[in-house]
Amino acid sequence: MGCGLRASTESQSVKEKNFFWTRNWVIRRHCRVGWRMGFTAAVAAAVFVGAREYFELVRSHGITAGMTPPPRYVSRVCSVICALMPLVTLYRGQIDVSVTSAAFFVAMALLLQRGNPRFAQLSSTMFGLFYCGYLPCFGSAWPILLGGQAHWTVGLVATLISFSSIIAADTYAFLGGKAFGRTPLTTVSPKKTWEGTIVGLGGCIATSVVLSRIFCWPKSLLSAIAFGFLNFFGSVFGDLTESMIKRDAGVKDSGSLIPGHGGILDRVDSYMFTGALAYSFVKTFLPLYGV
């Protein structure tokens, strides 16, 4: 009887352990899926607004330079396509022929429109699909950076380090420029200086190294420094690209969505190219060299 009671108790204990293990697994899985879907939805919403702002800038350029801008219906369709691209990436796990197909149909719509189609319309529209649609797809690919649920944590850590490094770069560059700025960086953005850029680079790399020690990823110091440098390079390039678009359009801000801060493109310009560069670095460079 004692053996039967002991066996019953052990069986009950095993069932309880299995229940708690299953419950914890379900909770973790829902949390992972939830943050991934929420993050992608936020990216898609920002992409839609950013695409609308971009095509309004293109129309401003068309008016000021005498160029015929893309038709409004093409701009609206492209904005929707750009917003759908991150969602397609979330569903399929990769950026595939859907992007090429969308670009093809948009190009055909431009070429077959009434009147006199212009190459400037085609080139500005294709760049809009690339800039506002394709590049943000890497943001929605971060959660599945190395493939599969087991590696979602790596994508989350990489995202946190990348975003934090960019914020640090912008902050330190602003403070460094205020304190030591003397030499202009480029005529595209006259307020930026070499001194501020160097200080921003130091702050970006330092943030990447500190966070890599906290999260234990990437494991080597060299990888953390390289990751920080790449984030900084991408943020500066994205910032200058958006400044060039606004300068060509003859406007100060990309929009008026955020009072006192301009449009959505003014807020996310530093992240546009960083996602693609950092994704390629983590996906290709780290496994290749094992650092």
C-alpha positions in Angstrom: 0.0 0.0 0.0 2.9 2.3 0.8 4.5 1.6 -2.5 1.2 2.4 -4.3 0.8 5.7 -2.4 4.4 6.6 -3.2 3.9 5.8 -6.9 0.7 7.8 -7.0 2.5 10.8 -5.3 5.4 10.6 -7.8 3.0 10.4 -10.7 1.1 13.5 -9.4 4.4 15.3 -9.1 5.4 14.4 -12.7 2.1 15.7 -13.9 2.5 19.0 -12.0 5.9 19.5 -13.5 4.7 18.7 -17.0 1.8 21.2 -16.4 4.1 24.0 -15.2 6.6 23.3 -18.0 3.8 23.4 -20.7 2.3 26.5 -19.2 5.6 28.3 -19.1 6.4 27.2 -22.7 3.0 28.5 -23.9 3.5 31.9 -22.1 7.0 32.3 -23.6 5.8 31.4 -27.0 2.9 33.9 -26.9 5.2 36.6 -25.6 7.6 36.0 -28.5 4.9 35.9 -31.1 3.2 39.0 -29.5 6.3 41.2 -29.5 7.2 40.1 -33.0 3.8 40.9 -34.4 3.5 44.1 -32.5 6.9 45.3 -33.6 6.1 44.4 -37.2 2.8 46.2 -37.0 4.5 49.3 -35.7 7.0 49.1 -38.5 4.3 48.8 -41.1 2.3 51.8 -39.7 5.4 53.9 -39.7 6.3 52.8 -43.2 2.9 53.8 -44.6 3.1 57.3 -43.1 6.7 57.6 -44.2 5.9 56.6 -47.7 3.1 59.2 -47.9 5.6 61.8 -46.7 8.2 60.7 -49.3 5.8 60.9 -52.2 4.7 64.3 -51.1 8.3 65.4 -51.1 8.6 64.0 -54.6 5.6 66.1 -55.6 7.2 69.2 -54.0 10.4 68.5 -56.0 8.3 68.1 -59.2 6.6 71.5 -58.6 9.8 73.4 -57.8 12.0 71.8 -60.5 9.4 71.6 -63.3 9.4 67.8 -63.3 6.2 65.9 -63.8 5.7 64.0 -60.5 4.2 60.4 -60.4 0.4 60.4 -60.5 -1.3 60.5 -57.1 -2.9 57.1 -57.5 0.6 55.6 -58.1 1.8 57.4 -54.9 -1.1 56.0 -52.9 -0.7 52.5 -54.2 3.0 52.6 -53.5 2.4 53.7 -50.0 0.2 50.7 -49.4 2.7 48.3 -51.0 5.5 49.7 -48.8 3.4 49.1 -45.7 2.6 45.5 -46.8 6.3 44.6 -47.4 7.2 44.2 -43.7 4.0 42.1 -43.1 4.9 39.8 -46.0 8.4 39.5 -44.5 6.8 38.5 -41.2 4.6 35.9 -42.9 7.2 34.4 -45.2 10.3 35.0 -43.1 12.1 36.5 -46.1 12.0 39.2 -48.7 11.2 37.4 -52.0 9.6 37.8 -55.4 6.6 39.7 -54.0 8.8 42.9 -53.8 10.0 42.4 -57.4 6.4 41.8 -58.6 5.1 44.9 -56.9 7.9 47.0 -58.5 7.1 45.5 -61.9 3.4 46.3 -61.8 4.0 49.8 -60.5 6.5 50.4 -63.3 4.0 49.1 -65.9 1.3 51.5 -64.5 3.7 54.4 -64.9 4.8 53.4 -68.4 1.2 52.9 -69.7 -0.3 56.0 -68.2 -1.8 58.6 -70.4 0.3 61.5 -71.5 4.0 61.5 -71.7 5.7 59.1 -69.2 9.0 60.4 -67.8 12.0 58.5 -66.6 12.1 60.8 -63.5 8.7 59.4 -62.5 9.9 55.9 -62.7 13.2 56.4 -60.9 11.6 58.4 -58.0 8.9 55.8 -57.6 11.3 52.9 -57.7 13.6 54.6 -55.1 10.5 55.2 -53.0 9.7 51.4 -53.0 13.3 50.7 -52.1 13.7 53.5 -49.4 10.3 53.3 -47.8 9.4 49.6 -48.4 12.4 47.3 -48.9 14.8 48.8 -46.3 12.2 48.6 -43.4 11.6 44.9 -44.2 14.9 44.2 -42.4 13.3 45.7 -39.3 10.6 43.1 -39.3 13.2 40.4 -40.0 15.2 41.2 -36.8 13.0 39.0 -34.6 13.9 35.9 -36.7 17.5 37.0 -37.3 19.0 33.5 -37.2 15.9 31.6 -38.0 13.3 29.9 -35.8 11.8 30.5 -32.4 14.9 29.4 -30.5 16.9 32.4 -31.9 14.3 35.1 -31.4 16.2 36.3 -28.3 19.2 37.0 -30.5 17.1 39.2 -32.7 15.7 41.1 -29.8 19.1 41.7 -28.3 20.5 42.8 -31.6 17.6 45.2 -32.0 18.0 46.7 -28.6 21.8 47.2 -29.1 21.3 48.7 -32.5 18.6 51.1 -31.5 20.4 52.1 -28.3 23.6 52.7 -30.2 21.8 55.0 -32.7 20.2 57.0 -30.0 23.6 57.4 -28.3 25.2 58.4 -31.6 22.6 61.1 -32.2 22.9 62.4 -28.6 26.7 62.4 -28.5 26.9 63.9 -31.9 24.6 66.8 -30.9 26.4 67.5 -27.7 29.8 67.1 -29.3 28.8 69.5 -32.1 27.5 72.0 -29.7 30.7 71.9 -27.6 33.5 71.5 -30.2 31.8 71.9 -33.7 33.9 73.9 -36.0 34.3 72.1 -39.3 31.2 71.4 -41.4 30.7 67.8 -42.4 28.9 68.3 -45.7 26.8 71.0 -47.5 23.8 68.6 -47.5 23.4 69.1 -43.8 25.3 72.3 -42.8 24.6 71.9 -39.1 26.6 68.7 -38.8 30.3 68.9 -38.0 33.2 66.6 -38.1 33.9 67.1 -34.4 30.3 66.2 -33.5 30.5 63.2 -35.8 33.6 61.9 -34.2 32.1 62.3 -30.7 29.0 60.5 -31.9 31.0 57.6 -33.3 32.7 57.2 -29.9 29.4 57.3 -28.0 27.9 54.8 -30.5 30.8 52.3 -30.2 30.9 52.7 -26.4 27.2 51.9 -26.1 27.5 48.9 -28.3 30.4 47.5 -26.2 28.8 48.1 -22.9 25.5 46.5 -23.9 27.3 43.6 -25.5 28.9 42.9 -22.1 25.5 43.1 -20.4 23.6 40.9 -22.8 26.6 38.6 -23.6 26.2 39.2 -27.3 28.2 39.5 -29.5 30.8 37.6 -27.5 34.0 39.2 -28.8 35.0 42.8 -28.2 36.0 43.2 -31.9 32.5 42.2 -33.0 30.9 44.7 -30.6 33.1 47.5 -31.9 32.4 46.6 -35.5 28.7 46.4 -34.8 28.7 49.8 -33.2 30.7 51.3 -36.1 28.3 49.8 -38.7 25.3 51.2 -36.8 26.9 54.6 -36.7 27.8 54.5 -40.4 24.3 53.5 -41.3 22.6 56.1 -39.2 24.8 59.0 -40.6 24.2 57.8 -44.2 20.4 57.6 -43.6 20.3 61.0 -42.0 22.2 62.6 -44.9 20.1 60.8 -47.5 16.9 62.2 -45.9 18.5 65.7 -45.7 19.3 65.5 -49.4 15.7 64.6 -50.3 14.3 67.5 -48.2 16.9 69.9 -49.6 16.0 68.9 -53.1 12.3 69.3 -52.3 13.0 72.7 -50.8 11.4 71.9 -47.4 12.7 71.9 -43.8 10.7 68.9 -42.5 9.3 65.8 -44.2 5.9 66.4 -42.7 4.0 67.8 -39.7 2.9 64.6 -38.0 4.9 65.3 -34.8 4.5 69.0 -33.7 7.9 70.6 -33.3 9.7 67.5 -34.7 8.5 67.3 -38.3 7.3 64.1 -39.9 8.0 60.4 -39.4 10.9 60.3 -41.8 12.6 63.0 -39.7 12.4 60.6 -36.7 13.4 57.4 -38.4 15.9 58.5 -41.0 18.9 57.2 -39.0 17.3 53.7 -38.8 16.5 53.3 -42.6 19.8 51.9 -43.7 21.1 50.7 -40.4 18.7 47.7 -40.3 19.9 46.3 -43.6 23.6 46.9 -42.8 23.3 45.4 -39.3 21.2 42.5 -40.5 23.8 41.6 -43.1 26.6 41.9 -40.6 25.0 39.6 -38.0 23.6 37.2 -40.6 26.8 36.9 -42.8 29.9 38.4 -41.1 29.6 36.8 -37.6 29.0 33.3 -38.8 31.6 33.6 -41.5 34.4 34.7 -39.2 33.1 33.3 -36.0 33.8 36.4 -33.9 
